[in-house]
């Protein structure tokens, strides 16, 4: 029950990538790494992982990048 998966999607405003790593374990242990702005979704993501994967040590990494041109321009100045 060891595994790795990744996915990415983007549109005009955001680029989102997610990775899930799992290791064999008798118990369910979930670790989530994500931007603070999305911390309110952590419980929902933990529930989704635990329903899809029966047990094991799971690590979810979520990365969200804004493509806002105005913000990028201000950061360069």
DSSP file (Angstrom, degrees, kcal/mol; ACC not computed):
  #  RESIDUE AA STRUCTURE BP1 BP2  ACC     N-H-->O    O-->H-N    N-H-->O    O-->H-N    TCO  KAPPA ALPHA  PHI   PSI    X-CA   Y-CA   Z-CA
    1    1 A X              0   0    0      0, 0.0     2,-0.4     0, 0.0    24,-0.1   0.000 360.0 360.0 360.0  39.0    0.0    0.0    0.0
    2    2 A X        +     0   0    0     21,-0.2     2,-0.3    22,-0.1    21,-0.2  -0.850 360.0 144.6-101.6 145.4    2.7    2.5   -0.9
    3    3 A X  E     -A   22   0A   0     19,-1.7    19,-2.7    -2,-0.4     2,-0.3  -0.994  35.1-146.7-169.2 170.3    2.0    5.0   -3.6
    4    4 A X  E     +A   21   0A   0     -2,-0.3     2,-0.3    17,-0.2    17,-0.2  -0.990  16.9 173.6-147.9 139.5    2.3    8.4   -5.1
    5    5 A X  E     -A   20   0A   0     15,-2.3    15,-2.9    -2,-0.3     2,-0.3  -0.995   3.6-177.2-146.8 149.3    0.0   10.5   -7.2
    6    6 A X  E     +A   19   0A   0     -2,-0.3     2,-0.3    13,-0.2    13,-0.2  -0.990   2.5 178.1-145.4 154.3    0.0   14.0   -8.6
    7    7 A X  E     -A   18   0A   0     11,-2.4    11,-2.8    -2,-0.3     2,-0.3  -0.985   5.3-167.7-151.5 154.1   -2.3   16.3  -10.5
    8    8 A X  E     +A   17   0A   0     -2,-0.3     2,-0.3     9,-0.2     9,-0.2  -0.996   7.0 173.8-145.3 147.1   -2.2   19.8  -11.8
    9    9 A X  E     -A   16   0A   0      7,-2.8     7,-3.4    -2,-0.3     2,-0.3  -0.988   5.5-177.9-149.5 147.9   -4.8   22.2  -13.3
   10   10 A X  E     +A   15   0A   0     -2,-0.3     5,-0.2     5,-0.2     2,-0.2  -0.994   7.5 176.3-146.8 155.2   -4.7   25.8  -14.2
   11   11 A X        -     0   0    0      3,-2.6    -2,-0.0    -2,-0.3    56,-0.0  -0.624  58.3 -68.7-135.0-162.3   -6.9   28.5  -15.6
   12   12 A X  S    S+     0   0    0     -2,-0.2     3,-0.1     1,-0.2    -2,-0.0   0.753 130.7  30.7 -67.3 -23.2   -6.5   32.3  -16.3
   13   13 A X  S    S+     0   0    0      1,-0.2    54,-3.4    53,-0.1    55,-0.3   0.768 120.2  28.8-107.0 -31.8   -6.4   33.1  -12.5
   14   14 A X  E     - B   0  66A   0     52,-0.2    -3,-2.6    53,-0.1     2,-0.4  -0.927  47.2-155.5-136.0 153.9   -4.8   30.1  -10.7
   15   15 A X  E     -AB  10  65A   0     50,-2.1    50,-2.7    -2,-0.3     2,-0.4  -0.992  24.2-173.2-124.7 122.3   -2.4   27.2  -11.1
   16   16 A X  E     +AB   9  64A   0     -7,-3.4    -7,-2.8    -2,-0.4     2,-0.4  -0.952   7.2 178.2-121.2 132.3   -3.1   24.4   -8.7
   17   17 A X  E     -AB   8  63A   0     46,-2.5    46,-2.9    -2,-0.4     2,-0.4  -0.988   4.5-171.2-131.6 145.9   -1.1   21.2   -8.1
   18   18 A X  E     -AB   7  62A   0    -11,-2.8   -11,-2.4    -2,-0.4     2,-0.4  -0.993   3.6-171.2-136.8 141.8   -1.6   18.4   -5.7
   19   19 A X  E     -AB   6  61A   0     42,-2.2    42,-2.6    -2,-0.4     2,-0.4  -0.994   3.6-165.2-131.3 139.5    0.5   15.4   -4.6
   20   20 A X  E     -AB   5  60A   0    -15,-2.9   -15,-2.3    -2,-0.4     2,-0.4  -0.994   6.1-175.8-125.8 126.7   -0.5   12.5   -2.4
   21   21 A X  E     -AB   4  59A   0     38,-2.3    38,-2.8    -2,-0.4     2,-0.4  -0.965   6.7-171.5-118.8 138.1    2.1   10.2   -0.9
   22   22 A X  E     -AB   3  58A   0    -19,-2.7   -19,-1.7    -2,-0.4     2,-0.3  -0.968   9.0-169.5-131.8 148.1    1.2    7.0    1.0
   23   23 A X  E     - B   0  57A   0     34,-2.2    34,-2.2    -2,-0.4   -21,-0.2  -0.969  37.2 -96.1-130.4 149.1    3.0    4.5    3.1
   24   24 A X        +     0   0    0     -2,-0.3     2,-0.3    32,-0.2    32,-0.1  -0.411  56.6 149.0 -65.4 133.8    1.8    1.2    4.5
   25   25 A X        -     0   0    0     -2,-0.1     4,-0.0     1,-0.1    -2,-0.0  -0.969  53.0-125.7-161.4 153.0    0.6    1.4    8.1
   26   26 A X  S    S+     0   0    0     -2,-0.3     2,-0.2    29,-0.1    -1,-0.1   0.770  95.2  47.9 -72.6 -25.2   -2.0   -0.4   10.2
   27   27 A X  S    S-     0   0    0     28,-0.1    29,-1.8    -3,-0.1     2,-0.6  -0.646  89.8-104.2-114.8 168.4   -3.6    3.0   11.2
   28   28 A X  E     +c   56   0A   0     27,-0.2     2,-0.4    -2,-0.2    29,-0.2  -0.845  39.4 169.0 -95.6 123.4   -4.8    6.1    9.4
   29   29 A X  E     -c   57   0A   0     27,-2.4    29,-3.4    -2,-0.6     2,-0.5  -0.960  10.6-170.7-136.5 115.2   -2.4    9.0    9.7
   30   30 A X  E     -c   58   0A   0     -2,-0.4     2,-0.4    27,-0.2    29,-0.2  -0.924   7.0-174.4-116.6 129.2   -3.0   12.1    7.5
   31   31 A X  E     -c   59   0A   0     27,-2.7    29,-2.9    -2,-0.5     2,-0.5  -0.988   9.0-164.0-120.8 126.5   -0.7   15.1    7.1
   32   32 A X  E     -c   60   0A   0     -2,-0.4     2,-0.5    27,-0.2    29,-0.2  -0.935   8.9-172.8-115.9 132.2   -1.8   18.0    5.0
   33   33 A X  E     +c   61   0A   0     27,-3.1    29,-3.1    -2,-0.5     2,-0.3  -0.980  30.5 133.5-121.9 116.5    0.4   20.8    3.7
   34   34 A X        -     0   0    0     -2,-0.5    29,-0.1    27,-0.2     5,-0.1  -0.974  59.3 -73.6-155.8 163.5   -1.5   23.6    2.0
   35   35 A X    >   -     0   0    0     27,-0.3     3,-1.9    -2,-0.3     4,-0.1  -0.323  43.6-120.5 -61.6 146.3   -1.6   27.5    1.9
   36   36 A X  G >  S+     0   0    0      1,-0.3     3,-1.8     2,-0.2     4,-0.3   0.803 109.4  68.3 -59.3 -30.1   -3.2   29.0    5.0
   37   37 A X  G 3  S+     0   0    0      1,-0.3    -1,-0.3     2,-0.1     3,-0.2   0.713 105.0  43.2 -64.3 -17.9   -5.9   30.6    2.9
   38   38 A X  G X  S+     0   0    0     -3,-1.9     3,-2.0     1,-0.1    -1,-0.3   0.215  78.3 109.4-109.4  13.1   -7.3   27.1    2.2
   39   39 A X  G X   +     0   0    0     -3,-1.8     3,-1.4     1,-0.3     4,-0.4   0.752  68.1  68.6 -63.9 -23.2   -7.0   25.8    5.8
   40   40 A X  G 3  S+     0   0    0     -4,-0.3     4,-0.3     1,-0.2    -1,-0.3   0.673  97.4  54.2 -68.5 -14.5  -10.8   25.9    6.2
   41   41 A X  G <> S+     0   0    0     -3,-2.0     4,-2.4     1,-0.1    -1,-0.2   0.426  80.5  95.1 -94.6  -1.5  -10.9   23.0    3.6
   42   42 A X  H <> S+     0   0    0     -3,-1.4     4,-2.7     1,-0.2     5,-0.2   0.902  83.1  49.0 -61.5 -43.4   -8.5   20.8    5.5
   43   43 A X  H  > S+     0   0    0     -4,-0.4     4,-2.4     1,-0.2    -1,-0.2   0.913 111.8  50.1 -62.4 -42.3  -11.2   18.8    7.3
   44   44 A X  H  > S+     0   0    0     -4,-0.3     4,-2.0     2,-0.2    -1,-0.2   0.907 112.5  46.7 -62.3 -42.7  -13.0   18.2    4.1
   45   45 A X  H  X S+     0   0    0     -4,-2.4     4,-2.5     2,-0.2    -2,-0.2   0.890 110.9  52.0 -68.1 -39.2   -9.8   17.0    2.4
   46   46 A X  H  X S+     0   0    0     -4,-2.7     4,-2.5     2,-0.2    -2,-0.2   0.913 110.1  49.1 -61.5 -42.9   -9.0   14.7    5.3
   47   47 A X  H  X S+     0   0    0     -4,-2.4     4,-1.7     2,-0.2    -2,-0.2   0.902 110.4  51.0 -63.4 -40.9  -12.4   13.2    5.1
   48   48 A X  H  X S+     0   0    0     -4,-2.0     4,-2.0     2,-0.2     5,-0.2   0.929 111.5  47.4 -62.2 -46.0  -12.1   12.6    1.4
   49   49 A X  H  X S+     0   0    0     -4,-2.5     4,-2.7     1,-0.2    -2,-0.2   0.918 111.4  50.4 -61.8 -43.6   -8.7   10.9    1.8
   50   50 A X  H  < S+     0   0    0     -4,-2.5    -1,-0.2     1,-0.2    -2,-0.2   0.784 111.9  47.4 -70.4 -25.3   -9.9    8.7    4.6
   51   51 A X  H  < S+     0   0    0     -4,-1.7    -1,-0.2    -5,-0.2    -2,-0.2   0.838 117.6  41.5 -80.6 -32.5  -13.0    7.5    2.6
   52   52 A X  H  < S+     0   0    0     -4,-2.0     2,-0.5     1,-0.2    -2,-0.2   0.823 120.0  43.4 -82.0 -32.4  -11.0    6.8   -0.6
   53   53 A X  S  < S-     0   0    0     -4,-2.7    -1,-0.2    -5,-0.2     3,-0.1  -0.968  72.1-153.3-118.4 123.8   -8.0    5.2    1.2
   54   54 A X        -     0   0    0     -2,-0.5     2,-0.3     1,-0.1    -1,-0.1   0.848  66.9 -21.7 -71.0 -36.1   -8.8    2.7    4.0
   55   55 A X  S    S+     0   0    0    -28,-0.1   -27,-0.2     2,-0.1     2,-0.2  -0.974  80.2  86.6-163.0 170.4   -5.6    3.1    6.0
   56   56 A X  E    S- c   0  28A   0    -29,-1.8   -27,-2.4    -2,-0.3     2,-0.6  -0.508  76.1 -57.1 121.4 172.1   -1.9    4.1    6.0
   57   57 A X  E     -Bc  23  29A   0    -34,-2.2   -34,-2.2   -29,-0.2     2,-0.4  -0.826  58.6-171.8 -90.4 120.8    0.2    7.2    6.4
   58   58 A X  E     -Bc  22  30A   0    -29,-3.4   -27,-2.7    -2,-0.6     2,-0.5  -0.930  14.3-167.6-121.5 137.5   -0.9    9.8    3.9
   59   59 A X  E     -Bc  21  31A   0    -38,-2.8   -38,-2.3    -2,-0.4     2,-0.5  -0.983   4.7-168.3-125.6 121.6    0.7   13.1    3.0
   60   60 A X  E     -Bc  20  32A   0    -29,-2.9   -27,-3.1    -2,-0.5     2,-0.5  -0.937   1.5-171.7-109.7 125.4   -1.2   15.6    0.9
   61   61 A X  E     -Bc  19  33A   0    -42,-2.6   -42,-2.2    -2,-0.5     2,-0.5  -0.977   4.0-173.9-117.2 123.0    0.6   18.6   -0.5
   62   62 A X  E     -B   18   0A   0    -29,-3.1     2,-0.4    -2,-0.5   -27,-0.3  -0.968   1.7-173.0-119.4 128.6   -1.5   21.3   -2.2
   63   63 A X  E     -B   17   0A   0    -46,-2.9   -46,-2.5    -2,-0.5     2,-0.4  -0.987   1.4-175.5-125.1 127.1    0.1   24.3   -4.0
   64   64 A X  E     -B   16   0A   0     -2,-0.4     2,-0.5   -48,-0.2   -48,-0.2  -0.987   2.2-173.0-125.6 124.6   -1.9   27.2   -5.3
   65   65 A X  E     -B   15   0A   0    -50,-2.7   -50,-2.1    -2,-0.4     2,-0.3  -0.972  18.4-135.8-121.5 127.9   -0.3   30.0   -7.4
   66   66 A X  E     -B   14   0A   0     -2,-0.5   -52,-0.2   -52,-0.2   -53,-0.1  -0.594   6.6-161.4 -79.3 139.7   -2.1   33.2   -8.4
   67   67 A X        +     0   0    0    -54,-3.4     2,-0.4    -2,-0.3   -53,-0.1   0.087  37.4 146.8-104.8  20.8   -1.6   34.3  -12.0
   68   68 A X     >  -     0   0    0    -55,-0.3     4,-2.2     1,-0.2     5,-0.2  -0.444  38.5-155.8 -63.4 114.7   -2.8   37.9  -11.2
   69   69 A X  H  > S+     0   0    0     -2,-0.4     4,-2.4     1,-0.2     5,-0.2   0.879  90.6  54.0 -63.2 -40.3   -0.8   40.1  -13.5
   70   70 A X  H  > S+     0   0    0      1,-0.2     4,-1.9     2,-0.2    -1,-0.2   0.911 109.8  47.1 -63.0 -42.3   -1.1   43.1  -11.3
   71   71 A X  H  > S+     0   0    0      2,-0.2     4,-1.8     1,-0.2    -1,-0.2   0.911 112.4  49.7 -66.0 -42.7    0.2   41.3   -8.3
   72   72 A X  H  X S+     0   0    0     -4,-2.2     4,-1.3     1,-0.2    -2,-0.2   0.893 110.0  50.9 -63.3 -40.0    3.1   39.9  -10.2
   73   73 A X  H  X S+     0   0    0     -4,-2.4     4,-0.8     1,-0.2     3,-0.2   0.896 109.7  50.3 -65.0 -40.6    4.0   43.3  -11.6
   74   74 A X  H  < S+     0   0    0     -4,-1.9     3,-0.3     1,-0.2    -1,-0.2   0.835 106.3  55.4 -67.8 -33.0    4.0   44.8   -8.1
   75   75 A X  H  < S+     0   0    0     -4,-1.8    -1,-0.2     1,-0.2    -2,-0.2   0.817 104.6  54.1 -69.9 -29.5    6.2   42.1   -6.7
   76   76 A X  H  <        0   0    0     -4,-1.3    -1,-0.2    -3,-0.2    -2,-0.2   0.737 360.0 360.0 -77.0 -21.9    8.9   42.8   -9.3
   77   77 A X     <        0   0    0     -4,-0.8    -1,-0.2    -3,-0.3    -2,-0.2   0.474 360.0 360.0 -80.4 360.0    9.1   46.5   -8.5
